[in-house]
Each structure stands twice: as structure tokens, then as C-alpha cells.
């Protein structure tokens, strides 16, 4: 805890805000588990009562150690915890209990305005019958986090790195997340996006970055965007997937790449002249079940219908079928027309 507090303080000196993960979950294509859930005394991190309580205690300890730091954004339960489902079978109800228990623990020591969050990779939004649900992402925690990666559903390879489907993917992920929220004003954080090679060739990366940021900035309720990641992995470090070696804004020696200049320039432009974002008056009706969630992912019929409208110049929102006639809800979101995708 002392070392972590020192790291957060060093970040403050560098002008950086920090969100601290409890159980790391997934990072750079590797899964990380608490050591006390491994080896001969394996515990299911999502369902074992003692393992859940241990994680809750970890979050309380983090909160007590860090809550006074002015640069602490808050605590996140872990990064893309649903990557751990493969080796920790769990049901939807068990996931909900897990998230509720740990979010409550995270909040115990946070100050007003600091966030208690959780995150999931795109299977939560696009994976049929995945136990981490869109509802959990959009309704639990203090805001919704999305990780709209261009390799999810082979998006970039399916449509091409310069396609509208790729350039508007973060925007789409934000609008999809808003549809599942109970609170029309709930903010969405594009918490991970990036330009992984070979999905986004280096020559296309600057324009991809600029378009991604500008298109996401056109969404109401956008809390922010964080880019993954800062630096390429050094090739002296073996056994990483190829994309990890080229994913940074800087190379492994710390030299800025063209994409770094594109991100910096776009952020400067947005700060100098913040966009005036109007509500999206037309919403595309999303009618899917847990078993047909993939319709809203790359290659799915709903995804392609939304992207077709966007490429034609429309700015469609997304509304769930169950809210399509909820006048108060539609009014709160500024929606005046609901259209069917097919």
C-alpha cells in the first residue's frame, strides 16, 4: 500500500489523475489472479464467499490508503474481469452479486465525487449469453465504461481500417451503452481504445485516432476517453501477442510516434473549442435477447444498420425495445423518432 500511495503521488507531481484497479483481471493479453486463488487451493474469484470477501477487503484497504489523494479518480474493481470467466464459471445472478458486493466495498472509503467503477471487454455487449451483461455494465457503478476495440468481432479486418464501422466504433459503443442505462443522464467513459497493428496499419493510425476522438466527442454524456496505451512493449520481452509490441503512442524507447502527435493535436483542438453536442433525435430500435446479443456487434444486423445510417450522415441513438414507447424516457434523452433497423 505504501508503494502504491507513492506511485499515485508521483503521478500527481506529473499532472496525472489515477484510477486504481483492485483485482487487475486482464492486462496486455495476460490474465492476472490474486495469488491466493491459485495453485492447489484454487478458488472461483466470482463465487467463492471467502474469495469475494478477500477482494472486498482489498478494495477497502485501497480506499483507506488512497482516498485522500486529490488526483485519485476512484477505484475500479478490476480491468476486464469478464476475461476470467473461462476459468471461473459463473451465472448472471452470481456476477450481479459479485459486482454489487465489491462496488459497495469500494465506496466505503471514497470521498464524494470519486468513482467506484467496473469494466468488461466487449463480450459483455456482443456475446450471446455471456454472464457479464450489458445491463450490469450500464447500471452498476457510478458510470459506464466501454472498451470498443477494433479487433472485437474482427471489426477492422471485416470492414477495413478506414471504414465508417471502424472510425465510428467508439461512438457506437457509447450510444449502445446509453441505451442500456436506466438513468438517461448516466455518463459513459470510453475507457480503452487504441490502434493495434496489423488491424490498424501504422500509416492509418493518426487519422484513426483523430476520427475516433472527434466522433466520440459528438456523444452527449461522454465522460472522457482514455487511449491504450502509452508505450510499445519492448521486443526484448518475449511471448506477447504481436499487437502489444506496436500499440503505444510512444515507441519502447520513449519516442513519440505520429499517432501521439495526432492524439495530442486532437485533444488540444477539443479543449480549445469544446464541441456543442445536441441530442440525437432519431433512435434505432434494438430488440434482442441475451441469446441474440451478437446482433449488436460487428457483423451483426443491428450493428450494420446503425453504421449504414451513420455513413449516410445521420446521428442515430439507440433505444431498447422495452423503452420505445416510454415518453418520459425518450423526452429525457431528446429522442423524437424511433425507427426499426430492418
C-alpha positions in Angstrom: 0.0 0.0 0.0 2.8 2.4 0.8 4.4 1.8 -2.6 1.1 2.3 -4.4 0.4 5.5 -2.5 3.9 6.8 -3.5 3.1 5.9 -7.1 -0.2 7.9 -7.0 1.7 10.8 -5.5 4.3 10.7 -8.3 1.5 10.7 -10.8 0.1 13.8 -9.2 3.5 15.5 -9.5 3.4 14.7 -13.2 -0.1 16.2 -13.6 -1.8 12.8 -13.9 -5.1 11.6 -12.5 -5.3 7.9 -11.4 -7.9 5.2 -11.3 -6.7 2.3 -9.3 -7.8 -1.3 -10.1 -8.3 -3.8 -7.3 -8.1 -7.2 -9.0 -6.2 -6.5 -12.2 -8.0 -9.1 -14.2 -6.6 -8.7 -17.7 -3.6 -6.7 -19.0 -1.7 -6.8 -22.2 -3.2 -10.2 -23.2 -2.4 -11.9 -19.8 -4.8 -12.7 -17.1 -3.8 -11.8 -13.5 -5.3 -13.5 -10.5 -4.9 -12.9 -6.8 -2.2 -15.4 -5.7 -4.5 -16.7 -3.0 -6.9 -18.1 -5.6 -4.3 -20.1 -7.5 -2.4 -23.4 -7.2 -3.8 -26.3 -5.0 -6.3 -24.0 -3.2 -7.9 -22.7 -6.3 -11.0 -20.6 -5.6 -13.6 -19.3 -8.1 -13.0 -15.5 -7.8 -16.6 -14.7 -8.7 -18.5 -17.3 -6.5 -16.4 -18.4 -3.6 -17.6 -16.5 -0.5 -14.1 -16.2 1.1 -12.5 -15.1 -2.2 -15.2 -12.4 -2.7 -14.7 -11.1 0.9 -11.0 -11.1 0.4 -11.4 -8.9 -2.7 -13.8 -6.7 -0.9 -11.2 -6.3 1.9 -8.6 -5.4 -0.7 -10.8 -2.7 -2.1 -11.5 -1.3 1.4 -7.8 -1.2 2.1 -7.1 0.6 -1.2 -9.7 3.1 -0.4 -8.3 3.8 3.1 -4.8 4.2 1.7 -5.7 6.4 -1.3 -9.0 8.3 -0.7 -7.3 11.5 0.4 -5.3 11.9 -2.8 -6.8 14.8 -4.8 -5.7 13.1 -8.1 -7.5 9.9 -7.4 -10.4 9.5 -9.8 -11.6 6.5 -7.8 -11.4 2.7 -7.6 -12.2 0.1 -10.2 -12.9 -3.4 -9.3 -10.6 -4.7 -11.9 -9.8 -4.5 -15.6 -12.0 -6.5 -17.9 -12.8 -9.0 -15.2 -15.0 -11.0 -17.6 -11.8 -12.3 -19.2 -11.6 -14.6 -16.1 -15.0 -16.3 -16.9 -13.3 -19.1 -18.9 -11.6 -20.5 -15.7 -14.2 -19.3 -13.2 -17.7 -20.4 -14.3 -20.4 -18.0 -13.2 -24.1 -17.2 -13.8 -25.6 -13.8 -14.4 -27.1 -13.6 -10.9 -23.7 -14.5 -9.4 -22.0 -11.8 -11.4 -24.5 -9.3 -10.2 -24.0 -10.3 -6.6 -20.2 -10.1 -7.1 -20.3 -6.7 -8.6 -22.7 -5.3 -6.0 -20.6 -6.6 -3.1 -17.4 -5.2 -4.4 -18.7 -1.9 -5.5 -20.2 -1.4 -2.1 -16.8 -2.2 -0.5 -15.0 0.2 -2.9 -17.4 3.1 -2.0 -16.8 2.8 1.8 -13.7 4.9 1.9 -14.1 7.1 -1.2 -14.9 10.8 -1.0 -17.8 12.4 -2.7 -17.1 12.7 -6.4 -14.6 9.8 -6.5 -15.8 6.9 -8.7 -16.5 3.3 -8.0 -16.4 1.5 -11.3 -16.0 -1.8 -13.1 -15.1 -2.7 -16.6 -15.6 -5.6 -19.1 -14.4 -6.4 -22.5 -16.8 -6.4 -25.4 -18.3 -9.8 -24.8 -20.5 -8.1 -22.2 -22.1 -6.2 -25.1 -21.8 -8.5 -28.0 -21.5 -12.1 -26.6 -24.6 -14.2 -26.7 -25.5 -15.5 -23.2 -22.3 -14.0 -21.7 -22.7 -13.9 -17.9 -21.5 -10.3 -17.7 -24.4 -8.4 -19.2 -24.9 -5.0 -20.8 -27.3 -4.2 -18.0 -24.6 -4.8 -15.4 -22.2 -2.6 -17.3 -24.7 0.2 -17.8 -26.4 0.2 -14.4 -23.8 -0.8 -11.8 -21.1 1.6 -10.7 -21.0 5.3 -11.0 -20.6 5.4 -14.7 -20.5 3.1 -17.7 -17.1 2.1 -19.1 -16.7 0.7 -22.6 -13.7 -0.8 -24.4 -14.5 -0.6 -28.1 -11.6 -2.4 -29.6 -11.3 -2.7 -33.4 -10.4 -6.4 -33.2 -13.6 -7.3 -31.4 -15.7 -9.3 -33.9 -12.8 -8.8 -36.4 -14.3 -5.3 -37.0 -11.2 -3.8 -38.7 -10.5 -6.9 -40.8 -14.2 -7.3 -41.7 -14.8 -3.7 -42.8 -11.3 -2.2 -43.3 -9.2 0.1 -41.2 -10.5 3.3 -42.8 -14.2 2.2 -42.9 -17.0 4.1 -41.2 -17.5 1.0 -39.0 -14.0 1.4 -37.6 -13.9 5.2 -37.4 -17.3 5.3 -35.6 -16.8 2.3 -33.3 -16.1 4.2 -30.1 -19.1 6.5 -30.9 -21.3 3.4 -31.5 -20.1 1.8 -28.3 -21.0 4.9 -26.3 -24.5 5.1 -27.9 -25.1 1.4 -27.3 -24.1 1.7 -23.6 -26.5 4.7 -23.2 -29.4 2.5 -24.4 -29.0 0.0 -21.6 -28.8 2.6 -18.8 -31.8 3.3 -16.6 -30.6 6.8 -16.0 -30.8 8.8 -19.3 -28.1 11.1 -17.9 -25.6 8.4 -16.9 -22.2 9.2 -18.3 -20.1 6.9 -20.5 -16.3 6.6 -20.4 -14.6 5.2 -23.5 -12.0 3.7 -21.2 -10.0 1.7 -23.7 -9.5 2.3 -27.3 -6.3 2.1 -29.4 -4.8 1.4 -32.8 -3.4 -2.2 -32.7 -1.3 -3.3 -35.7 -2.0 -5.0 -38.0 -5.7 -4.3 -37.5 -4.9 -0.5 -37.9 -1.7 -0.1 -40.1 0.7 2.4 -38.8 0.1 4.7 -41.7 -3.6 4.8 -40.9 -3.2 5.2 -37.1 -3.1 9.0 -36.9 -6.3 9.5 -38.9 -8.0 6.7 -37.0 -7.1 8.3 -33.7 -8.3 11.7 -34.7 -11.6 10.4 -36.1 -12.2 8.2 -33.1 -11.8 11.1 -30.7 -13.9 13.5 -32.7 -16.7 11.1 -33.3 -16.9 10.1 -29.6 -16.9 13.7 -28.7 -20.1 14.1 -30.6 -22.0 12.0 -28.0 -23.9 13.6 -25.2 -22.9 12.3 -21.8 -19.4 11.3 -22.8 -17.3 11.4 -19.5 -14.0 11.1 -21.3 -11.7 8.9 -23.4 -8.5 7.2 -22.4 -6.1 5.8 -25.0 -4.5 2.4 -24.7 -1.6 2.6 -24.4 1.3 4.9 -23.7 4.3 2.8 -24.9 5.1 -0.1 -27.1 6.2 -3.3 -25.4 9.9 -3.8 -25.9 10.7 -6.7 -28.2 13.2 -8.0 -25.7 10.2 -9.1 -23.7 9.1 -12.4 -25.2 5.7 -14.1 -25.6 3.4 -11.1 -26.1 0.9 -11.1 -29.0 2.3 -9.2 -31.9 -0.1 -6.2 -31.5 1.2 -5.5 -28.0 4.6 -4.5 -29.4 3.2 -1.7 -31.5 0.2 -0.5 -29.5 1.7 2.6 -27.9 1.6 6.3 -28.6 5.4 6.2 -28.0 7.8 3.5 -29.0 9.6 1.4 -26.4 12.5 4.0 -26.3 10.1 6.8 -25.5 10.0 8.5 -28.9 6.6 9.9 -29.9 5.0 8.2 -32.9 2.9 10.0 -35.5 -0.2 8.8 -33.6 0.9 10.6 -30.5 1.0 13.8 -32.4 -2.5 13.1 -33.7 -3.9 12.4 -30.3 -2.2 15.5 -28.7 -3.4 17.7 -31.5 -6.9 16.5 -31.4 -7.2 16.8 -27.7 -5.8 20.4 -27.9 -8.4 21.2 -30.5 -11.2 19.8 -28.4 -10.1 21.7 -25.3 -9.6 25.0 -27.2 -13.1 24.7 -28.8 -15.3 22.1 -27.0 -17.9 20.7 -29.3 -21.5 21.8 -28.9 -23.3 18.5 -28.7 -27.0 18.3 -29.4 -29.2 15.3 -28.5 -29.7 12.6 -31.1 -33.4 12.9 -32.1 -33.6 9.7 -34.1 -33.0 6.4 -32.3 -32.6 2.9 -33.8 -34.7 0.3 -32.1 -32.7 -2.6 -30.5 -34.7 -5.7 -29.9 -32.5 -8.5 -28.8 -32.3 -11.1 -26.1 -29.3 -12.4 -24.2 -29.1 -15.2 -26.8 -29.1 -12.8 -29.7 -26.8 -10.1 -28.3 -24.3 -10.6 -31.2 -26.7 -8.8 -33.5 -25.4 -5.6 -31.9 -21.8 -6.5 -32.5 -19.6 -6.2 -35.7 -21.1 -8.3 -38.4 -24.5 -8.3 -36.7 -27.6 -7.0 -38.4 -28.3 -4.2 -35.9 -24.6 -3.0 -35.9 -24.7 -2.8 -39.7 -28.0 -0.9 -39.7 -26.7 1.7 -37.3 -23.4 2.1 -39.2 -25.3 2.4 -42.5 -27.4 5.3 -41.1 -24.2 6.9 -39.7 -22.4 6.6 -43.0 -25.4 8.4 -44.7 -24.9 11.3 -42.4 -27.5 10.6 -39.7 -26.6 10.6 -36.0 -28.6 7.7 -34.6 -29.1 7.0 -30.9 -30.0 3.5 -29.7 -33.1 2.7 -27.7 -34.1 -0.7 -26.3 -37.5 -2.1 -27.5 -38.8 -2.0 -23.9 -38.3 1.8 -23.7 -39.5 2.6 -27.3 -42.9 3.9 -26.0 -41.7 5.4 -22.7 -42.5 9.0 -23.5 -40.8 10.4 -20.4 -37.6 8.4 -21.0 -37.5 9.4 -24.7 -38.0 13.0 -23.9 -35.2 12.9 -21.3 -32.8 11.7 -24.0 -34.1 14.2 -26.6 -35.4 11.4 -28.9 -38.3 12.3 -31.1 -38.4 9.4 -33.5 -37.8 5.7 -33.1 -37.1 3.7 -36.2 -36.8 0.0 -36.8 -33.5 -1.2 -38.2 -34.8 -3.6 -40.8 
